Amino acid sequence: MGHRSPYKSPCCTDTLRRNTIGQTPPPPPRVLSPSIKQNPQCTDPEWSPQGNRKEPSRSGFCWGQFCSTAKMDFSKLPKLIDEEKESMMGFVHGVSGPVVIASQMAGAAMYELVRVGHAELVGEIIRLEGDLATIQVYEETSGVCVGDPVLRTGKPLSVELGPGIMGNIFDGIQRPLKDITDLTKSIYIPRGINVTALSRDIKWEFLPDKSIRAGSHVTGGDIYGIVTENSLIKHKIMVPPRSCGTVTYIAPPGNYDISDVVMELDFEGVKEKLTMVQVWPVRQIRPAAEKLPANYPLLTGQRVLDALFPCVQGGTTAIPGAFGCGKTVISQALSKYSNSDVIVYVGCGERGNEMSEVLRDFPELTMEVDGKTETIMKRTTLVANTSNMPVAAREASIYTGITLSEYFRDMGYNVSMMADSTSRWAEALREISGRLAEMPADSGYPAYLGARLASFYERAGRVRCLGSPRREGSVSIVGAVSPPGGDFSDPVTSATLGIVQVFWGLDKKLAQRKHFPSVNWLISYSKYMRALDEFYERNFPDLVPLRTKVKEILQEEEDLAEIVQLVGKGSLAEADKITLEVAKLIKDDFLQQNGYSAYDRFCPFYKTVGMIQNMIAFYDMARHAVEATAQAENKITWAIIRENLGDILYKLSSMKFKDPVKDGEAKIKADYAQLHEEMQNAFRSLED
């Protein structure tokens, strides 16, 4: 009973057995879904009437199961999705510092977010080979063992974009540090902590756009509501770039948290619910309607930068300099006083004290808006990934910062992003690259360093935003670079200079002489001069020739310095003596600026132009007086000018002490015009 006569013709099972003799046995049979019932028509002797297999088939499943396929219900067969659930889990294969290799990761995608180990550390896949995935982990990996689970999330590293970003401080992967402190009561971030980036508890007052109602057609980038995040920032709620359709519901005015549905769309029968928060992958550029030429200056409040080496809104700038040259002070001055609507400050691998200084100083600094005094912290968001945080997260912090910047740009704001410092980011790339055993290039940096830097800096620019109403926004990137020993031939500095359009080179010798900002006026440059000519001609028509004259005077002074060291000042021509003295006046009283004084920490552009006009006017009048009387009996020399016009020289030196807050624009302009008139009268009487 149950055995077939040897005289009967062989069935397919016998053939399969015969063909597999001597071969490696196949894996154990896959257990079919319990929903599958034994087919009563099946006459295969290997199956008992109860549907249980008596003798395991070598093939792994029963051929008799499929004898009468016409009556089989295929919908009850096990689906691939059942296996997909299991395939979302891999296992740790090896650990090397922040780099973890995981096995059984077939089906994973590049840059997919994963959770590593029992502590569920956040990581990102950076290489795939077969079913092995190389993961860079954004947290400390001590304690991760071979065989620990690796859970795939099926989505890339993304940031949450919505109300609550301004005034907040995040780490490199957008975990809110204030919320973590309140939750854990600790000064340290626990490993694997999972906190939403934006608080779901805060209610925001949502005001829908009056032009949008049920039945309206919307597309990506359309503004359909406004949330007053604070008194400085009106947070515009936009349709995500990839969404579009017909509005079936829009929330009435009221208070909602960011997880509440405020709008529903219908596109070809597919419904989509929109909340006030968007999720966007950090490595992906947010789309814009078109790129526009940048033609409006980014005013920094630093005279040397605004007058000689201007940057534009939507421009790229590098600040390389050795330790102690003042990179961070310039970055913070830009954050405090620049004409930007939103500031994103990324502390990437620098000291934690610098970020704590920002947190301490920014709330105390104020700006006037519509007659009200507001703290500038309301327009600032901080991304802190300091030197004592995991190395791998430095790269993520740069991308997190630029994605936040692009989001506010899409609202129509002018955003400035400070990255301090991109050298630490490059060092993180070098460490990860070394652990991956990649071929090193110059100084051990990976060969793709230039490409990574370019992909970051090219996300800057002025654009016409997607959607309606029509609006323009910009992202300006200012990247500090810390070359070891102040060597500007360092690979990071060289690669950066090939990409950025403005170079503010800081000089160690100037810093040692306490000349701050220590921007070297001989090596720095800006490629935006021509782009800004139209703005200057319209508002400050004298500035372009004045700037050229200042650069000529400083260059002549540098050339004369060697002669003076050899033969002294006395043997120089009178015109050269004037050049030396005016160059000293420009360096000490125009280019130098005390960032910690009330009168000089911020210099408005009208004050900058007024100072430079008077200094160059003095130079021109002095040169004219000397040259006009060169053949006369009573020659005018520099000694005579200095003796008779000592009070004018003193007033020229004192122009920087005019306080724009106390004195106001009208009084400062009037004082500078009066000084110019006094100079003309003094030189006229001297020549007479």
Secondary structure, 3 states (H helix, E strand, C coil): CCCCCCCCCCCHHHHHHHHCCCCCCCCCCCCCCCCCCCCCCCCCCCECCCCCECCCCCCCCCHHHHCCHHHCCHHHCCCHHHHHHHHCEEEEEEEECCEEEEECCCCCCCCEEEEECCCCEEEEEEEEECCEEEEEECCCCCCCCCCCEEEEEEEECEEEECCCCCCCEECCCCCEHHHHHHHHCCCCCCCCCCCCCCCCCCCEEEEECCCCCCCCEECCCCEEEEEECCCCCEEEEECCCCCCEEEEEECCCEEECCCCEEEEEEECCEEEEEECCEEEECCCCCCCCEEECCCCEECCCCHHHHHHCCEECCCEEEEECCCCCCHHHHHHHHHHHCCCCEEEEEEECCCHHHHHHHHHHHHHCEEEECCEEEEHHHHEEEEEECCCCCCCHHHHHHHHHHHHHHHHHHCCCEEEEEEECHHHHHHHHHHHHHHCCCCECHHHCECCHHHHHHHHHCCCEEEECCCCCCCEEEEEEEEEECCHHHCCCCHHHHHHHCCCCEECCECHHHHHCCCCCCECCCCCEECCCHHHHHHHHHHCCCHHHHHHHHHHHHHHHHHHHHHHHHHCHHHCCHHHHHHHHHHHHHHHHHHCCCCCCCCCCCCCHHHHHHHHHHHHHHHHHHHHHHHHCCCCCCCCCHHHHHHHCHHHHHHHHHHHHCCCCCCHHHHHHHHHHHHHHHHHHHHHHHHC
